[in-house]
Amino acid sequence: MRKIALLGAIIAANFAVAATAADDPIGGVYGNTVVITIGTGETTKLWINTDHTFTGESSKGRKFSGKWVLKENNTKFCTTPDLPANAPKDTPAPKELCATFEAGHKVGDKWEQTQANGEKKIIEIKTGM
């Protein structure tokens, strides 16, 4: 098995060691695009990196970034968005948001997920970035 090199500084202490691709519960998304579609048909694209950062783009072209971590025995995928550079000086730091996570998804997988608020989303992993 080939090792996945972690890029940059490790953000979360519980991810202090490199994982092999087969052992990494989120390994199927690295180098690919995660497309999230909500009920209105709007999509968000996410690019998840091995260094526990992500970038994204909304269907309206708004770009964003942040950090991610798996929690609760790899059952929750949690993100903390970066504060935009043009945010007013007194803007509070963004809060962490968590969603149910199912390990082992790979390119070509597409599934429906219901959020805690009852909102349904379609999640798909597409080849490439």
VMD Tcl script that builds the backbone (N, CA, C; Angstrom):
set m [mol new atoms 387]
animate dup $m
set s [atomselect $m all]
$s set {name element resname resid chain x y z} {
  {N N MET 1 A 0.833 -1.185 0.000}
  {CA C MET 1 A 0.000 0.000 0.000}
  {C C MET 1 A 0.875 1.244 0.000}
  {N N ARG 2 A 0.447 2.223 -0.734}
  {CA C ARG 2 A 1.252 3.439 -0.796}
  {C C ARG 2 A 0.840 4.421 0.290}
  {N N LYS 3 A 1.806 5.119 0.772}
  {CA C LYS 3 A 1.551 6.088 1.832}
  {C C LYS 3 A 1.058 7.394 1.229}
  {N N ILE 4 A 0.126 8.021 1.913}
  {CA C ILE 4 A -0.330 9.349 1.529}
  {C C ILE 4 A 0.449 10.334 2.395}
  {N N ALA 5 A 1.186 11.180 1.758}
  {CA C ALA 5 A 1.955 12.166 2.524}
  {C C ALA 5 A 1.029 13.295 2.959}
  {N N LEU 6 A 1.071 13.622 4.196}
  {CA C LEU 6 A 0.279 14.748 4.680}
  {C C LEU 6 A 1.019 16.033 4.323}
  {N N LEU 7 A 0.300 16.987 3.738}
  {CA C LEU 7 A 0.884 18.247 3.313}
  {C C LEU 7 A 0.731 19.289 4.397}
  {N N GLY 8 A 1.803 20.039 4.622}
  {CA C GLY 8 A 1.733 21.154 5.549}
  {C C GLY 8 A 1.599 20.719 6.996}
  {N N ALA 9 A 1.238 21.646 7.826}
  {CA C ALA 9 A 1.078 21.387 9.258}
  {C C ALA 9 A -0.205 20.614 9.511}
  {N N ILE 10 A -0.193 19.729 10.466}
  {CA C ILE 10 A -1.376 18.960 10.835}
  {C C ILE 10 A -2.217 19.834 11.764}
  {N N ILE 11 A -3.493 20.021 11.386}
  {CA C ILE 11 A -4.365 20.904 12.142}
  {C C ILE 11 A -4.891 20.220 13.398}
  {N N ALA 12 A -5.371 19.015 13.279}
  {CA C ALA 12 A -5.970 18.332 14.424}
  {C C ALA 12 A -4.998 17.308 14.995}
  {N N ALA 13 A -4.852 17.290 16.295}
  {CA C ALA 13 A -3.877 16.408 16.945}
  {C C ALA 13 A -4.171 14.939 16.691}
  {N N ASN 14 A -5.434 14.573 16.524}
  {CA C ASN 14 A -5.743 13.164 16.315}
  {C C ASN 14 A -5.431 12.690 14.911}
  {N N PHE 15 A -4.900 13.541 14.074}
  {CA C PHE 15 A -4.463 13.158 12.741}
  {C C PHE 15 A -2.959 13.368 12.620}
  {N N ALA 16 A -2.231 13.041 13.657}
  {CA C ALA 16 A -0.808 13.336 13.719}
  {C C ALA 16 A 0.054 12.361 12.931}
  {N N VAL 17 A -0.500 11.283 12.443}
  {CA C VAL 17 A 0.292 10.331 11.675}
  {C C VAL 17 A -0.310 10.154 10.291}
  {N N ALA 18 A 0.542 9.843 9.330}
  {CA C ALA 18 A 0.063 9.599 7.972}
  {C C ALA 18 A -0.674 8.268 7.938}
  {N N ALA 19 A -1.696 8.207 7.081}
  {CA C ALA 19 A -2.465 6.967 6.941}
  {C C ALA 19 A -2.249 6.416 5.545}
  {N N THR 20 A -2.376 5.129 5.423}
  {CA C THR 20 A -2.314 4.553 4.092}
  {C C THR 20 A -3.659 4.765 3.425}
  {N N ALA 21 A -3.686 4.769 2.114}
  {CA C ALA 21 A -4.927 5.005 1.378}
  {C C ALA 21 A -6.005 4.018 1.790}
  {N N ALA 22 A -5.670 2.767 1.990}
  {CA C ALA 22 A -6.666 1.762 2.345}
  {C C ALA 22 A -7.219 1.984 3.752}
  {N N ASP 23 A -6.431 2.562 4.635}
  {CA C ASP 23 A -6.854 2.760 6.021}
  {C C ASP 23 A -7.534 4.102 6.246}
  {N N ASP 24 A -7.454 5.003 5.327}
  {CA C ASP 24 A -8.001 6.343 5.490}
  {C C ASP 24 A -9.481 6.336 5.113}
  {N N PRO 25 A -10.394 6.582 6.064}
  {CA C PRO 25 A -11.824 6.497 5.772}
  {C C PRO 25 A -12.314 7.523 4.755}
  {N N ILE 26 A -11.517 8.548 4.504}
  {CA C ILE 26 A -11.918 9.571 3.550}
  {C C ILE 26 A -11.015 9.563 2.312}
  {N N GLY 27 A -10.150 8.557 2.202}
  {CA C GLY 27 A -9.170 8.473 1.128}
  {C C GLY 27 A -9.750 8.521 -0.279}
  {N N GLY 28 A -11.006 8.125 -0.465}
  {CA C GLY 28 A -11.613 8.110 -1.790}
  {C C GLY 28 A -11.926 9.469 -2.375}
  {N N VAL 29 A -11.793 10.527 -1.565}
  {CA C VAL 29 A -12.121 11.858 -2.096}
  {C C VAL 29 A -10.895 12.680 -2.477}
  {N N TYR 30 A -9.735 12.334 -1.957}
  {CA C TYR 30 A -8.538 13.125 -2.264}
  {C C TYR 30 A -8.285 13.129 -3.769}
  {N N GLY 31 A -8.041 14.304 -4.329}
  {CA C GLY 31 A -7.754 14.425 -5.752}
  {C C GLY 31 A -8.999 14.374 -6.612}
  {N N ASN 32 A -10.168 14.392 -5.986}
  {CA C ASN 32 A -11.430 14.339 -6.711}
  {C C ASN 32 A -12.345 15.471 -6.256}
  {N N THR 33 A -13.527 15.543 -6.832}
  {CA C THR 33 A -14.483 16.599 -6.523}
  {C C THR 33 A -15.705 16.003 -5.849}
  {N N VAL 34 A -16.070 16.561 -4.692}
  {CA C VAL 34 A -17.300 16.172 -4.010}
  {C C VAL 34 A -18.346 17.212 -4.400}
  {N N VAL 35 A -19.454 16.747 -4.998}
  {CA C VAL 35 A -20.528 17.643 -5.424}
  {C C VAL 35 A -21.719 17.418 -4.504}
  {N N ILE 36 A -22.177 18.493 -3.875}
  {CA C ILE 36 A -23.320 18.433 -2.967}
  {C C ILE 36 A -24.454 19.212 -3.617}
  {N N THR 37 A -25.590 18.553 -3.794}
  {CA C THR 37 A -26.758 19.183 -4.422}
  {C C THR 37 A -27.884 19.246 -3.395}
  {N N ILE 38 A -28.435 20.451 -3.191}
  {CA C ILE 38 A -29.545 20.612 -2.251}
  {C C ILE 38 A -30.867 20.568 -3.014}
  {N N GLY 39 A -31.963 20.607 -2.284}
  {CA C GLY 39 A -33.292 20.459 -2.857}
  {C C GLY 39 A -33.652 21.443 -3.949}
  {N N THR 40 A -33.073 22.634 -3.941}
  {CA C THR 40 A -33.356 23.636 -4.965}
  {C C THR 40 A -32.592 23.376 -6.255}
  {N N GLY 41 A -31.699 22.381 -6.218}
  {CA C GLY 41 A -30.867 22.075 -7.382}
  {C C GLY 41 A -29.523 22.782 -7.373}
  {N N GLU 42 A -29.312 23.672 -6.408}
  {CA C GLU 42 A -28.028 24.361 -6.315}
  {C C GLU 42 A -26.955 23.376 -5.861}
  {N N THR 43 A -25.757 23.550 -6.400}
  {CA C THR 43 A -24.655 22.654 -6.059}
  {C C THR 43 A -23.505 23.409 -5.415}
  {N N THR 44 A -22.780 22.679 -4.618}
  {CA C THR 44 A -21.533 23.153 -4.039}
  {C C THR 44 A -20.485 22.109 -4.362}
  {N N LYS 45 A -19.320 22.558 -4.785}
  {CA C LYS 45 A -18.212 21.650 -5.073}
  {C C LYS 45 A -17.176 21.804 -3.966}
  {N N LEU 46 A -16.664 20.653 -3.506}
  {CA C LEU 46 A -15.633 20.639 -2.474}
  {C C LEU 46 A -14.427 19.860 -2.954}
  {N N TRP 47 A -13.259 20.367 -2.615}
  {CA C TRP 47 A -12.005 19.679 -2.872}
  {C C TRP 47 A -11.332 19.505 -1.517}
  {N N ILE 48 A -11.241 18.259 -1.082}
  {CA C ILE 48 A -10.759 17.936 0.253}
  {C C ILE 48 A -9.312 17.470 0.160}
  {N N ASN 49 A -8.466 18.077 0.975}
  {CA C ASN 49 A -7.025 17.816 0.942}
  {C C ASN 49 A -6.575 16.948 2.109}
  {N N THR 50 A -5.480 16.235 1.908}
  {CA C THR 50 A -4.940 15.355 2.946}
  {C C THR 50 A -4.417 16.112 4.160}
  {N N ASP 51 A -4.167 17.405 4.017}
  {CA C ASP 51 A -3.645 18.184 5.149}
  {C C ASP 51 A -4.764 18.765 6.020}
  {N N HIS 52 A -5.975 18.251 5.858}
  {CA C HIS 52 A -7.146 18.647 6.641}
  {C C HIS 52 A -7.610 20.063 6.341}
  {N N THR 53 A -7.404 20.474 5.094}
  {CA C THR 53 A -7.967 21.722 4.595}
  {C C THR 53 A -8.893 21.367 3.433}
  {N N PHE 54 A -9.743 22.306 3.074}
  {CA C PHE 54 A -10.597 22.121 1.909}
  {C C PHE 54 A -10.795 23.464 1.230}
  {N N THR 55 A -11.141 23.410 -0.036}
  {CA C THR 55 A -11.585 24.590 -0.772}
  {C C THR 55 A -12.909 24.214 -1.404}
  {N N GLY 56 A -13.664 25.217 -1.768}
  {CA C GLY 56 A -14.961 24.948 -2.359}
  {C C GLY 56 A -15.439 26.098 -3.211}
  {N N GLU 57 A -16.519 25.820 -3.942}
  {CA C GLU 57 A -17.139 26.842 -4.777}
  {C C GLU 57 A -18.636 26.588 -4.820}
  {N N SER 58 A -19.414 27.635 -4.553}
  {CA C SER 58 A -20.869 27.520 -4.603}
  {C C SER 58 A -21.341 27.589 -6.051}
  {N N SER 59 A -22.606 27.260 -6.265}
  {CA C SER 59 A -23.157 27.317 -7.622}
  {C C SER 59 A -23.177 28.745 -8.154}
  {N N LYS 60 A -23.058 29.727 -7.275}
  {CA C LYS 60 A -23.010 31.135 -7.677}
  {C C LYS 60 A -21.582 31.632 -7.859}
  {N N GLY 61 A -20.609 30.721 -7.760}
  {CA C GLY 61 A -19.212 31.081 -7.999}
  {C C GLY 61 A -18.468 31.596 -6.782}
  {N N ARG 62 A -19.110 31.598 -5.610}
  {CA C ARG 62 A -18.437 32.074 -4.401}
  {C C ARG 62 A -17.436 31.025 -3.940}
  {N N LYS 63 A -16.192 31.425 -3.794}
  {CA C LYS 63 A -15.127 30.507 -3.366}
  {C C LYS 63 A -14.948 30.615 -1.850}
  {N N PHE 64 A -14.606 29.499 -1.235}
  {CA C PHE 64 A -14.406 29.479 0.210}
  {C C PHE 64 A -13.383 28.404 0.551}
  {N N SER 65 A -12.927 28.408 1.788}
  {CA C SER 65 A -11.940 27.425 2.243}
  {C C SER 65 A -12.119 27.212 3.733}
  {N N GLY 66 A -11.395 26.242 4.252}
  {CA C GLY 66 A -11.469 25.981 5.677}
  {C C GLY 66 A -10.687 24.749 6.054}
  {N N LYS 67 A -11.008 24.236 7.229}
  {CA C LYS 67 A -10.352 23.048 7.770}
  {C C LYS 67 A -11.411 21.981 8.033}
  {N N TRP 68 A -10.994 20.706 7.986}
  {CA C TRP 68 A -11.919 19.610 8.263}
  {C C TRP 68 A -11.286 18.618 9.220}
  {N N VAL 69 A -12.147 17.840 9.876}
  {CA C VAL 69 A -11.710 16.792 10.784}
  {C C VAL 69 A -12.830 15.752 10.887}
  {N N LEU 70 A -12.450 14.501 11.059}
  {CA C LEU 70 A -13.422 13.451 11.347}
  {C C LEU 70 A -13.511 13.314 12.862}
  {N N LYS 71 A -14.735 13.143 13.370}
  {CA C LYS 71 A -14.949 13.021 14.813}
  {C C LYS 71 A -15.863 11.843 15.112}
  {N N GLU 72 A -16.018 11.587 16.392}
  {CA C GLU 72 A -16.918 10.558 16.896}
  {C C GLU 72 A -16.715 9.223 16.172}
  {N N ASN 73 A -15.479 8.731 16.279}
  {CA C ASN 73 A -15.111 7.447 15.685}
  {C C ASN 73 A -15.396 7.416 14.179}
  {N N ASN 74 A -15.065 8.507 13.515}
  {CA C ASN 74 A -15.212 8.650 12.059}
  {C C ASN 74 A -16.659 8.604 11.582}
  {N N THR 75 A -17.603 9.036 12.426}
  {CA C THR 75 A -19.007 9.074 12.013}
  {C C THR 75 A -19.487 10.491 11.730}
  {N N LYS 76 A -18.658 11.477 12.022}
  {CA C LYS 76 A -19.000 12.887 11.775}
  {C C LYS 76 A -17.878 13.548 10.986}
  {N N PHE 77 A -18.237 14.234 9.908}
  {CA C PHE 77 A -17.309 15.036 9.115}
  {C C PHE 77 A -17.576 16.480 9.506}
  {N N CYS 78 A -16.609 17.136 10.120}
  {CA C CYS 78 A -16.795 18.481 10.642}
  {C C CYS 78 A -15.900 19.469 9.901}
  {N N THR 79 A -16.454 20.622 9.572}
  {CA C THR 79 A -15.697 21.656 8.878}
  {C C THR 79 A -15.779 22.961 9.659}
  {N N THR 80 A -14.720 23.727 9.556}
  {CA C THR 80 A -14.690 25.082 10.097}
  {C C THR 80 A -14.232 25.990 8.973}
  {N N PRO 81 A -15.152 26.815 8.451}
  {CA C PRO 81 A -14.771 27.704 7.354}
  {C C PRO 81 A -13.757 28.752 7.805}
  {N N ASP 82 A -12.905 29.166 6.879}
  {CA C ASP 82 A -12.001 30.284 7.141}
  {C C ASP 82 A -12.810 31.569 7.083}
  {N N LEU 83 A -12.435 32.525 7.896}
  {CA C LEU 83 A -13.049 33.842 7.847}
  {C C LEU 83 A -12.555 34.538 6.590}
  {N N PRO 84 A -13.449 35.062 5.755}
  {CA C PRO 84 A -12.993 35.741 4.533}
  {C C PRO 84 A -12.057 36.904 4.851}
  {N N ALA 85 A -11.092 37.123 3.990}
  {CA C ALA 85 A -10.106 38.194 4.192}
  {C C ALA 85 A -10.768 39.565 4.285}
  {N N ASN 86 A -11.909 39.746 3.612}
  {CA C ASN 86 A -12.568 41.062 3.608}
  {C C ASN 86 A -13.648 41.178 4.686}
  {N N ALA 87 A -13.680 40.256 5.637}
  {CA C ALA 87 A -14.674 40.318 6.715}
  {C C ALA 87 A -14.382 41.521 7.612}
  {N N PRO 88 A -15.421 42.180 8.094}
  {CA C PRO 88 A -15.212 43.303 9.025}
  {C C PRO 88 A -14.413 42.860 10.254}
  {N N LYS 89 A -13.693 43.802 10.824}
  {CA C LYS 89 A -12.769 43.536 11.926}
  {C C LYS 89 A -13.422 42.798 13.094}
  {N N ASP 90 A -14.654 43.093 13.441}
  {CA C ASP 90 A -15.303 42.505 14.612}
  {C C ASP 90 A -16.137 41.251 14.288}
  {N N THR 91 A -15.964 40.690 13.109}
  {CA C THR 91 A -16.707 39.491 12.724}
  {C C THR 91 A -16.256 38.311 13.580}
  {N N PRO 92 A -17.228 37.605 14.206}
  {CA C PRO 92 A -16.830 36.448 15.022}
  {C C PRO 92 A -16.284 35.319 14.149}
  {N N ALA 93 A -15.437 34.506 14.736}
  {CA C ALA 93 A -14.873 33.361 14.018}
  {C C ALA 93 A -15.994 32.399 13.638}
  {N N PRO 94 A -15.899 31.786 12.457}
  {CA C PRO 94 A -16.929 30.823 12.045}
  {C C PRO 94 A -16.969 29.626 12.995}
  {N N LYS 95 A -18.152 29.063 13.147}
  {CA C LYS 95 A -18.335 27.906 14.015}
  {C C LYS 95 A -18.184 26.608 13.222}
  {N N GLU 96 A -17.762 25.581 13.905}
  {CA C GLU 96 A -17.632 24.265 13.302}
  {C C GLU 96 A -19.024 23.707 12.989}
  {N N LEU 97 A -19.147 23.092 11.812}
  {CA C LEU 97 A -20.386 22.441 11.389}
  {C C LEU 97 A -20.078 20.971 11.129}
  {N N CYS 98 A -20.940 20.080 11.609}
  {CA C CYS 98 A -20.707 18.643 11.434}
  {C C CYS 98 A -21.879 17.993 10.703}
  {N N ALA 99 A -21.565 16.981 9.921}
  {CA C ALA 99 A -22.566 16.196 9.208}
  {C C ALA 99 A -22.233 14.722 9.378}
  {N N THR 100 A -23.244 13.891 9.224}
  {CA C THR 100 A -23.034 12.451 9.282}
  {C C THR 100 A -22.039 12.042 8.208}
  {N N PHE 101 A -21.152 11.121 8.540}
  {CA C PHE 101 A -20.142 10.664 7.602}
  {C C PHE 101 A -20.192 9.150 7.486}
  {N N GLU 102 A -20.154 8.669 6.254}
  {CA C GLU 102 A -20.096 7.234 5.982}
  {C C GLU 102 A -18.772 6.962 5.277}
  {N N ALA 103 A -17.914 6.183 5.896}
  {CA C ALA 103 A -16.600 5.886 5.342}
  {C C ALA 103 A -16.693 5.010 4.101}
  {N N GLY 104 A -15.648 5.090 3.286}
  {CA C GLY 104 A -15.490 4.168 2.176}
  {C C GLY 104 A -16.047 4.612 0.841}
  {N N HIS 105 A -16.628 5.802 0.761}
  {CA C HIS 105 A -17.127 6.252 -0.539}
  {C C HIS 105 A -15.956 6.532 -1.464}
  {N N LYS 106 A -16.202 6.346 -2.767}
  {CA C LYS 106 A -15.150 6.507 -3.771}
  {C C LYS 106 A -15.741 7.154 -5.016}
  {N N VAL 107 A -14.875 7.438 -5.978}
  {CA C VAL 107 A -15.297 8.053 -7.243}
  {C C VAL 107 A -16.432 7.238 -7.850}
  {N N GLY 108 A -17.469 7.947 -8.278}
  {CA C GLY 108 A -18.628 7.311 -8.897}
  {C C GLY 108 A -19.771 7.085 -7.924}
  {N N ASP 109 A -19.497 7.131 -6.618}
  {CA C ASP 109 A -20.558 6.945 -5.635}
  {C C ASP 109 A -21.456 8.177 -5.590}
  {N N LYS 110 A -22.757 7.928 -5.380}
  {CA C LYS 110 A -23.748 8.995 -5.268}
  {C C LYS 110 A -24.788 8.526 -4.263}
  {N N TRP 111 A -25.073 9.350 -3.269}
  {CA C TRP 111 A -26.015 8.943 -2.231}
  {C C TRP 111 A -26.773 10.145 -1.686}
  {N N GLU 112 A -27.909 9.846 -1.050}
  {CA C GLU 112 A -28.715 10.883 -0.410}
  {C C GLU 112 A -28.412 10.881 1.070}
  {N N GLN 113 A -28.378 12.076 1.636}
  {CA C GLN 113 A -28.088 12.214 3.049}
  {C C GLN 113 A -29.066 13.208 3.645}
  {N N THR 114 A -29.625 12.892 4.795}
  {CA C THR 114 A -30.539 13.799 5.491}
  {C C THR 114 A -29.790 14.449 6.640}
  {N N GLN 115 A -29.803 15.771 6.660}
  {CA C GLN 115 A -29.128 16.512 7.713}
  {C C GLN 115 A -29.987 16.516 8.977}
  {N N ALA 116 A -29.429 16.963 10.090}
  {CA C ALA 116 A -30.135 17.017 11.368}
  {C C ALA 116 A -31.399 17.871 11.287}
  {N N ASN 117 A -31.378 18.896 10.419}
  {CA C ASN 117 A -32.540 19.778 10.272}
  {C C ASN 117 A -33.586 19.216 9.299}
  {N N GLY 118 A -33.378 18.001 8.807}
  {CA C GLY 118 A -34.324 17.362 7.894}
  {C C GLY 118 A -34.049 17.634 6.420}
  {N N GLU 119 A -33.135 18.536 6.132}
  {CA C GLU 119 A -32.794 18.872 4.742}
  {C C GLU 119 A -32.072 17.696 4.085}
  {N N LYS 120 A -32.517 17.369 2.868}
  {CA C LYS 120 A -31.878 16.274 2.131}
  {C C LYS 120 A -30.892 16.831 1.122}
  {N N LYS 121 A -29.773 16.133 1.000}
  {CA C LYS 121 A -28.735 16.520 0.055}
  {C C LYS 121 A -28.323 15.283 -0.723}
  {N N ILE 122 A -27.937 15.490 -1.980}
  {CA C ILE 122 A -27.357 14.431 -2.785}
  {C C ILE 122 A -25.861 14.701 -2.834}
  {N N ILE 123 A -25.075 13.698 -2.537}
  {CA C ILE 123 A -23.620 13.836 -2.521}
  {C C ILE 123 A -23.055 12.879 -3.552}
  {N N GLU 124 A -22.122 13.386 -4.360}
  {CA C GLU 124 A -21.514 12.572 -5.419}
  {C C GLU 124 A -20.019 12.846 -5.452}
  {N N ILE 125 A -19.231 11.811 -5.701}
  {CA C ILE 125 A -17.786 11.989 -5.854}
  {C C ILE 125 A -17.464 11.799 -7.325}
  {N N LYS 126 A -16.920 12.863 -7.928}
  {CA C LYS 126 A -16.564 12.842 -9.359}
  {C C LYS 126 A -15.057 12.827 -9.535}
  {N N THR 127 A -14.633 12.208 -10.613}
  {CA C THR 127 A -13.213 12.085 -10.911}
  {C C THR 127 A -12.572 13.440 -11.136}
  {N N GLY 128 A -11.399 13.630 -10.564}
  {CA C GLY 128 A -10.576 14.812 -10.824}
  {C C GLY 128 A -11.012 16.048 -10.081}
  {N N MET 129 A -10.219 17.084 -10.327}
  {CA C MET 129 A -10.466 18.339 -9.643}
  {C C MET 129 A -10.894 19.341 -10.649}
}
mol reanalyze $m
mol bondsrecalc $m
mol representation Tube
mol addrep $m
